[in-house]
Amino acid sequence: MVTTIDGAGRLVVPKSLREQFNLTPGCELVIEAAANGITLRRADGEPALIRKQGILVHHGTARVPVDIGEFVRAERRARSTRIARGVG
């Protein structure tokens, strides 16, 4: 992705990256020099996703309330329907 720096030295982090890394207004970031440029990371050191026993797990708070049980039930119903239709 490409972004630009304005006259005040500010840059825009694209929305897709802000959402992916849960970057919200006021979120503190660390900027560091790297061998081939700069790196930008959350100051709290908490990645949005962490790997536990080989599985990616969201670490943090949900942006919208989610009933996990209902989500799983809906996915199971949808999968059962696809299987019954021979789609998957």
Order of alpha helices (4+ residues) and beta strands (2+ residues): alpha-beta-beta-beta-beta-alpha
